[in-house]
C-alpha cells in the first residue's frame, strides 16, 4: 500500500531547496567579493571553501541514503539530503555576512 504525500511536505521541501539556493548564492557572492578584495574575509577562506565541500556532500549523501533505506518518501529523502548542506550554507552566510566591506 502506497502512502499518500502531504502537499505541505512537498511545499516545505521546495522551500528548503529554495533557501539552500539563496544561501549558496550569498556565500558565493561574499567569497567572490573577498577574492576581489572588496569583502573582508580570512586569509584561509579559499582553502576552507575547498575543504568543506567533500564532508558536507558526504554527510548529505549518507543522510539521504539512510532515509531511502528507512523507506521514507521522496520529500523526506530530499529533506534529509538538504539539512546538512543548509547547516553549512547558513552558518557560512552568517559568518561571512558579519565581515563587511573592506575599508580603504
C-alpha positions as CSV (number, residue, x, y, z in Angstrom):
1,X,0.0,0.0,0.0
2,X,1.4,3.4,-1.0
3,X,1.5,6.2,1.5
4,X,-0.2,9.5,0.4
5,X,2.0,12.5,0.2
6,X,1.1,15.6,2.2
7,X,1.2,18.6,-0.1
8,X,2.6,20.7,2.8
9,X,5.6,18.3,3.0
10,X,6.3,18.9,-0.7
11,X,5.9,22.6,-0.2
12,X,8.3,22.5,2.8
13,X,10.9,20.6,0.7
14,X,10.6,23.2,-2.0
15,X,11.2,26.0,0.5
16,X,14.2,24.2,1.9
17,X,15.7,23.8,-1.6
18,X,15.0,27.5,-2.3
19,X,16.7,28.5,0.9
20,X,19.7,26.3,0.1
21,X,19.9,28.1,-3.3
22,X,19.7,31.6,-1.8
23,X,22.2,30.8,0.9
24,X,24.6,29.2,-1.6
25,X,24.5,32.3,-3.8
26,X,25.1,34.6,-0.9
27,X,28.1,32.6,0.3
28,X,29.5,32.6,-3.3
29,X,29.0,36.4,-3.6
30,X,30.8,37.0,-0.3
31,X,33.7,34.8,-1.3
32,X,34.0,36.2,-4.7
33,X,34.0,39.7,-3.3
34,X,36.6,38.6,-0.8
35,X,38.8,37.2,-3.7
36,X,38.4,40.6,-5.4
37,X,39.5,42.4,-2.2
38,X,36.1,44.0,-1.7
39,X,34.8,42.0,1.3
40,X,36.8,41.3,4.4
41,X,37.4,37.5,4.6
42,X,40.0,35.5,6.4
43,X,43.2,34.5,4.5
44,X,42.2,30.9,4.9
45,X,38.7,31.4,3.3
46,X,39.7,29.9,-0.1
47,X,41.1,26.8,1.5
48,X,38.1,26.5,3.8
49,X,35.8,26.7,0.7
50,X,37.6,23.7,-0.8
51,X,37.9,21.7,2.4
52,X,34.3,21.9,3.4
53,X,32.8,20.5,0.2
54,X,33.5,16.8,0.4
55,X,32.5,16.3,4.0
56,X,29.3,18.3,3.6
57,X,28.2,16.3,0.5
58,X,29.2,13.0,2.1
59,X,27.1,13.8,5.1
60,X,24.2,14.8,2.8
61,X,24.5,11.6,0.8
62,X,24.6,9.4,3.9
63,X,21.5,11.2,5.3
64,X,19.6,10.7,2.1
65,X,20.7,7.0,1.9
66,X,19.5,6.3,5.4
67,X,16.2,7.9,4.5
68,X,15.9,5.7,1.4
69,X,16.8,2.6,3.4
70,X,14.1,3.5,6.0
71,X,11.5,3.6,3.2
72,X,10.8,7.3,3.5
73,X,9.1,9.2,0.7
74,X,10.9,11.3,-1.8
75,X,10.2,14.5,0.0
76,X,11.8,13.1,3.2
77,X,14.8,11.8,1.3
78,X,15.4,15.2,-0.3
79,X,14.8,16.9,3.1
80,X,17.4,14.6,4.7
81,X,19.8,15.5,1.9
82,X,19.2,19.2,2.2
83,X,19.6,19.5,6.0
84,X,23.4,19.0,6.3
85,X,24.0,21.3,3.3
86,X,21.8,24.0,4.7
87,X,23.6,23.7,8.0
88,X,26.8,24.6,6.2
89,X,25.5,27.3,3.9
90,X,23.5,29.1,6.7
91,X,26.5,29.1,9.1
92,X,28.8,30.3,6.3
93,X,26.3,33.0,5.2
94,X,26.1,34.3,8.8
95,X,29.8,34.2,9.4
96,X,30.8,35.9,6.1
97,X,27.9,38.4,6.3
98,X,29.3,39.8,9.5
99,X,32.7,40.6,8.0
100,X,31.7,43.6,5.9
101,X,33.3,45.6,3.1
102,X,37.0,46.2,3.1
103,X,37.7,49.8,4.3
104,X,40.2,51.6,2.2
